[in-house]
């Protein structure tokens, strides 16, 4: 079989546009943006692969893939599979996933150890056949080997921002990181745009948006997102906001954002394609809402532990745990009995004598 090194940057096969969603600051809507942007691109007729590259695996939890995905990003980084084989289709036409894994915590240095962080993920994402139109990467916060590898592999970058003083400071640090990547690891990385999310209708929200547009007038997306409680509800139910509320304003805005990604920042969507895309979102909602509602109430941590490939089925893992637990319990029981007998033989007679003496007195 051809190695990753052999296929890297070979001509002849069209490659997807790789789009990372990244901000050095955590809690600014990276996963919400990644999940719903990928879904919106698919609704507009593009073929999309969403990669959950955050060890928290929050993007993976938005899709009903726990029992379907056999391999994921962990296997891909370990070079145990090729990208075409690491992809799992979702319930939404045109959208597939490479699922995340908690094991990425232990693989933080994997990219650097396997050919350099500037090449590891890019090699792994080379498609030999049937490439998608877009790959969307949900990046981890901070700048470790994983985030650096994602930015080094990407063609474009979306930077989501929440209102507030610290969020804007984080944006400036993020853009400094991007400039560093452009000057070294990836000169071809471009800024698709800065995205303002969860804008509250108060002084902080209005001033943040005004300041951002004044400081970065050429790099802001035209689309901005007001605070929407439906997004909070969707996050609680672990489902894309667009599927949770297909008629909601956030869904329409993600469709507009996807249009800007495809056609250029600041472009105005055409009515016909947008109408068709929103109808597709509604049909996806009708087809899957019951599945989300009936999904097991298994905790998110348990679900994440099963993701990422190379772990076997849940039943197999349960049997393995039971197999390990039984011998350990048996050994503990025997040891406890032996220790009890030994202590009884040494300590028991004096204590028993004292007790009998006191009773006799």
C-alpha positions as CSV (number, residue, x, y, z in Angstrom):
1,X,0.0,0.0,0.0
2,X,1.2,3.5,-0.7
3,X,2.6,5.4,2.3
4,X,1.4,8.8,3.5
5,X,4.8,10.2,2.5
6,X,4.5,8.9,-1.1
7,X,1.1,10.4,-1.7
8,X,1.8,13.8,-0.1
9,X,1.3,16.6,-2.6
10,X,1.3,14.3,-5.6
11,X,-0.4,15.8,-8.6
12,X,-3.5,14.5,-10.4
13,X,-6.1,14.5,-7.7
14,X,-8.1,17.6,-6.8
15,X,-7.8,18.3,-3.1
16,X,-10.5,19.9,-0.9
17,X,-10.4,23.4,0.6
18,X,-9.3,22.8,4.2
19,X,-11.0,25.3,6.6
20,X,-10.0,25.5,10.2
21,X,-12.1,27.1,12.9
22,X,-9.7,28.4,15.6
23,X,-9.3,31.0,18.3
24,X,-6.6,30.8,20.9
25,X,-9.2,31.6,23.6
26,X,-11.5,28.9,24.7
27,X,-15.3,29.1,25.0
28,X,-15.9,31.4,22.0
29,X,-18.1,29.1,19.9
30,X,-15.5,27.2,17.8
31,X,-17.5,23.9,18.0
32,X,-20.9,25.6,17.4
33,X,-19.4,27.3,14.4
34,X,-17.7,24.2,13.0
35,X,-20.7,22.0,13.3
36,X,-23.3,24.4,11.9
37,X,-21.0,25.8,9.2
38,X,-20.2,22.3,8.0
39,X,-23.9,21.5,8.0
40,X,-24.8,24.7,6.1
41,X,-22.1,24.0,3.4
42,X,-23.7,20.6,2.9
43,X,-27.2,22.1,2.7
44,X,-25.9,24.3,-0.1
45,X,-24.9,21.3,-2.0
46,X,-21.2,20.9,-1.1
47,X,-19.6,17.7,0.0
48,X,-18.0,18.3,3.4
49,X,-15.9,16.3,5.9
50,X,-16.0,17.7,9.5
51,X,-12.9,16.7,11.6
52,X,-13.2,16.8,15.4
53,X,-9.7,17.8,16.3
54,X,-10.4,18.8,19.8
55,X,-9.7,16.2,22.5
56,X,-12.9,17.2,24.2
57,X,-14.7,15.6,21.2
58,X,-17.7,18.1,21.5
59,X,-18.3,18.2,17.8
60,X,-18.6,14.4,17.6
61,X,-21.3,14.4,20.3
62,X,-23.5,16.5,17.9
63,X,-24.0,13.6,15.5
64,X,-25.5,10.1,15.9
65,X,-22.3,8.3,15.1
66,X,-21.3,6.5,18.3
67,X,-22.4,3.1,17.1
68,X,-21.4,3.6,13.4
69,X,-17.9,5.0,13.5
70,X,-15.2,2.4,13.6
71,X,-12.1,4.6,13.2
72,X,-11.4,8.3,13.7
73,X,-8.8,11.0,14.0
74,X,-6.8,9.0,16.5
75,X,-6.3,6.2,13.9
76,X,-5.5,8.7,11.2
77,X,-2.8,10.4,13.1
78,X,-1.2,7.1,14.1
79,X,-1.1,6.3,10.4
80,X,-3.3,3.2,11.0
81,X,-5.7,4.2,8.3
82,X,-6.1,6.4,5.2
83,X,-8.3,9.5,5.2
84,X,-10.9,7.9,2.9
85,X,-11.3,5.0,5.4
86,X,-11.5,7.2,8.5
87,X,-14.6,9.0,7.2
88,X,-18.1,8.1,8.6
89,X,-21.2,9.4,6.9
90,X,-23.7,11.4,9.0
91,X,-27.4,11.4,8.7
92,X,-27.2,14.5,6.6
93,X,-26.5,14.1,2.8
94,X,-23.1,15.5,1.8
95,X,-21.8,15.7,5.4
96,X,-19.4,13.1,6.8
97,X,-17.1,13.1,9.9
98,X,-13.8,12.0,11.1
99,X,-14.7,11.6,14.7
100,X,-12.7,12.8,17.7
101,X,-11.1,11.0,20.6
102,X,-10.1,11.7,24.1
103,X,-6.9,9.9,23.2
104,X,-5.8,13.0,21.4
105,X,-4.6,14.3,24.8
106,X,-1.9,11.6,24.7
107,X,-1.2,12.3,21.0
108,X,-0.5,16.0,21.5
109,X,3.1,15.5,20.3
110,X,2.2,13.0,17.6
111,X,2.3,15.4,14.7
112,X,5.8,16.6,15.7
113,X,7.1,13.0,16.2
114,X,5.7,11.8,12.8
115,X,7.4,14.1,10.3
116,X,6.8,17.5,11.9
117,X,3.7,19.3,12.9
118,X,3.9,21.4,9.7
119,X,3.4,18.2,7.6
120,X,1.8,15.5,9.7
121,X,-1.9,16.3,9.3
122,X,-1.5,17.7,5.8
123,X,-0.1,14.3,4.7
124,X,-2.8,12.4,6.4
125,X,-5.5,14.6,4.7
126,X,-4.4,13.8,1.2
127,X,-7.2,12.3,-0.7
128,X,-6.3,9.7,-3.4
129,X,-9.9,9.5,-4.7
130,X,-13.3,11.1,-4.3
131,X,-12.2,14.2,-2.4
132,X,-14.9,16.4,-0.7
133,X,-15.3,20.1,-1.6
134,X,-14.5,21.2,2.0
135,X,-12.8,19.8,5.1
136,X,-13.8,21.7,8.2
137,X,-11.5,21.3,11.3
138,X,-12.8,22.0,14.8
139,X,-9.5,23.0,16.4
140,X,-8.6,22.8,20.1
141,X,-7.9,26.1,22.0
142,X,-4.4,27.3,22.8
143,X,-1.4,26.6,20.5
144,X,-0.2,23.1,21.0
145,X,1.0,20.7,18.3
146,X,-2.6,19.8,17.4
147,X,-3.7,23.4,16.7
148,X,-0.4,24.2,14.9
149,X,-0.8,21.1,12.8
150,X,-4.4,22.1,11.9
151,X,-3.4,25.6,10.9
152,X,-0.3,24.3,9.0
153,X,-2.6,21.9,7.0
154,X,-5.3,24.5,6.3
155,X,-6.0,26.8,3.3
156,X,-8.4,29.1,5.2
157,X,-9.2,30.1,8.7
158,X,-12.4,31.2,10.4
159,X,-11.9,33.0,13.8
160,X,-15.1,33.1,16.0
161,X,-15.2,35.8,18.7
162,X,-17.6,36.5,21.6
163,X,-18.2,40.1,22.8
164,X,-16.1,41.5,25.6
165,X,-12.8,43.0,26.4
166,X,-10.9,39.7,27.0
167,X,-12.4,38.1,23.8
168,X,-11.0,41.0,21.7
169,X,-7.6,40.6,23.4
170,X,-7.7,36.9,22.6
171,X,-8.5,37.8,19.0
172,X,-5.4,39.9,18.7
173,X,-3.2,37.1,20.1
174,X,-4.8,34.6,17.7
175,X,-4.1,36.8,14.7
176,X,-0.5,37.1,15.9
177,X,-0.3,33.3,16.0
178,X,-1.8,33.2,12.4
179,X,0.9,35.6,11.2
180,X,3.6,33.4,12.8
181,X,2.1,30.3,11.0
182,X,2.0,32.2,7.7
183,X,5.6,33.3,8.0
184,X,6.8,29.8,8.7
185,X,4.7,26.6,8.6
186,X,2.1,27.6,6.1
187,X,2.6,30.6,3.8
188,X,-0.6,29.7,2.0
189,X,-2.9,30.1,5.0
190,X,-5.4,32.9,4.5
191,X,-7.9,34.4,6.8
192,X,-11.4,33.6,5.6
193,X,-12.8,36.0,8.1
194,X,-13.6,37.0,11.7
195,X,-17.0,36.0,13.0
196,X,-18.8,37.8,15.8
197,X,-21.1,35.4,17.8
198,X,-23.6,35.8,20.6
199,X,-24.0,39.5,20.3
200,X,-26.1,40.8,23.2
201,X,-28.4,43.8,22.8
202,X,-26.7,45.8,25.4
203,X,-23.7,48.2,25.8
204,X,-21.1,45.5,25.8
205,X,-22.5,43.7,22.8
206,X,-22.9,46.9,20.7
207,X,-19.5,48.4,21.7
208,X,-17.7,45.1,21.0
209,X,-19.2,44.8,17.5
210,X,-18.4,48.4,16.7
211,X,-14.9,48.1,18.0
212,X,-14.3,44.9,16.1
213,X,-15.6,46.4,12.8
214,X,-13.5,49.5,13.3
215,X,-10.3,47.6,14.0
216,X,-10.7,44.9,11.4
217,X,-12.9,46.4,8.7
218,X,-11.4,44.3,5.9
219,X,-11.5,40.9,7.6
220,X,-15.0,40.8,9.3
221,X,-17.6,38.5,7.8
222,X,-20.7,40.4,6.8
223,X,-22.7,37.9,8.8
224,X,-22.9,38.4,12.6
225,X,-24.8,36.4,15.1
226,X,-27.1,37.8,17.9
227,X,-27.4,35.9,21.1
228,X,-29.9,33.0,20.6
229,X,-31.2,30.9,23.4
230,X,-31.9,28.1,20.8
231,X,-28.2,27.7,20.5
232,X,-27.9,27.1,24.2
233,X,-30.7,24.6,24.1
234,X,-29.2,22.8,21.1
235,X,-25.9,22.5,22.9
236,X,-27.6,21.0,25.9
237,X,-29.2,18.4,23.7
238,X,-25.9,17.8,21.9
239,X,-27.3,18.5,18.4
240,X,-26.6,21.1,15.7
241,X,-28.5,24.3,16.3
242,X,-29.6,24.3,12.6
243,X,-31.3,20.9,13.2
244,X,-32.7,21.8,16.6
245,X,-34.3,24.9,15.2
246,X,-34.5,24.9,11.4
247,X,-36.7,28.0,11.3
248,X,-34.5,29.9,13.7
249,X,-32.5,33.0,13.0
250,X,-29.2,31.3,13.8
251,X,-29.9,28.7,11.1
252,X,-30.5,31.4,8.5
253,X,-27.3,33.2,9.5
254,X,-25.2,30.1,9.3
255,X,-26.5,29.6,5.7
256,X,-25.5,33.1,4.9
257,X,-22.1,32.5,6.5
258,X,-21.6,29.4,4.3
259,X,-22.5,31.4,1.3
260,X,-19.8,33.9,2.2
261,X,-17.3,31.0,2.6
262,X,-18.2,29.7,-0.9
263,X,-18.5,33.0,-2.8
264,X,-16.3,35.4,-0.9
265,X,-16.6,37.5,2.3
266,X,-19.3,40.1,2.0
267,X,-21.2,38.6,-0.8
268,X,-25.0,38.6,-0.7
269,X,-26.8,35.2,-1.0
270,X,-29.0,34.4,-3.9
271,X,-32.6,33.7,-3.0
272,X,-33.1,30.5,-4.9
273,X,-30.2,28.4,-3.6
274,X,-30.8,29.7,0.0
275,X,-34.4,28.6,-0.2
276,X,-33.4,25.2,-1.4
277,X,-30.8,24.9,1.3
278,X,-33.2,25.8,4.1
279,X,-35.8,23.3,2.8
280,X,-33.0,20.7,3.0
281,X,-32.3,21.7,6.6
282,X,-36.0,21.3,7.4
283,X,-36.2,17.9,5.9
284,X,-33.1,16.8,7.9
285,X,-34.8,18.1,11.0
286,X,-37.9,16.0,10.3
287,X,-35.9,12.9,9.5
288,X,-33.6,13.0,12.6
289,X,-35.3,14.9,15.4
290,X,-36.9,11.8,16.8
291,X,-33.5,10.0,16.8
292,X,-32.0,12.9,18.8
293,X,-34.9,12.8,21.2
294,X,-34.7,9.1,21.7
295,X,-30.9,9.0,22.1
296,X,-29.6,7.3,25.1
297,X,-29.1,9.5,28.2
298,X,-25.5,8.0,28.5
299,X,-23.2,10.7,29.8
300,X,-21.1,12.7,27.4
301,X,-17.9,11.5,29.0
302,X,-18.9,7.9,28.4
303,X,-19.8,8.6,24.8
304,X,-16.5,10.3,24.2
305,X,-14.5,7.5,25.7
306,X,-16.0,5.2,23.0
307,X,-15.0,7.4,20.1
308,X,-11.9,7.6,18.1
309,X,-11.4,4.1,16.9
310,X,-9.1,1.3,18.0
311,X,-11.2,0.7,21.1
312,X,-13.4,-2.2,20.2
313,X,-17.2,-2.3,20.8
314,X,-18.7,-1.2,24.1
315,X,-19.7,-4.8,24.9
316,X,-16.1,-5.9,24.3
317,X,-14.8,-3.2,26.5
318,X,-17.3,-4.1,29.2
319,X,-16.3,-7.7,29.0
320,X,-12.7,-6.7,29.3
321,X,-13.3,-4.6,32.3
322,X,-15.4,-7.4,33.9
323,X,-12.6,-9.9,33.1
324,X,-10.0,-7.7,34.8
325,X,-12.3,-6.9,37.8
326,X,-13.1,-10.5,38.7
327,X,-9.6,-11.8,39.3
328,X,-8.7,-8.6,41.1
329,X,-11.6,-9.0,43.5
330,X,-10.9,-12.7,44.1
331,X,-7.2,-11.9,44.9
332,X,-8.3,-9.2,47.3
333,X,-10.8,-11.4,49.1
334,X,-8.2,-14.2,49.6
335,X,-5.6,-11.7,50.8
336,X,-8.1,-10.2,53.2
337,X,-9.0,-13.6,54.7
338,X,-5.3,-14.5,55.2
339,X,-4.6,-11.2,56.9
340,X,-7.6,-11.6,59.1
341,X,-6.6,-15.1,60.2
342,X,-3.1,-13.9,60.9
343,X,-4.2,-10.9,63.0
344,X,-6.8,-13.1,64.8
345,X,-4.1,-15.6,65.8
346,X,-1.8,-13.0,67.2
347,X,-4.1,-10.4,68.7
348,X,-7.2,-12.5,69.3
349,X,-6.3,-14.5,72.5
350,X,-5.1,-11.5,74.7
351,X,-8.2,-9.5,73.7
352,X,-10.5,-12.4,74.3
353,X,-8.9,-13.0,77.7
354,X,-9.5,-9.4,78.8
355,X,-13.1,-9.5,77.7
356,X,-13.8,-12.7,79.6
357,X,-12.1,-11.4,82.7
358,X,-14.1,-8.3,82.7
359,X,-17.3,-10.3,82.3
360,X,-16.3,-12.5,85.1
361,X,-15.6,-9.6,87.4
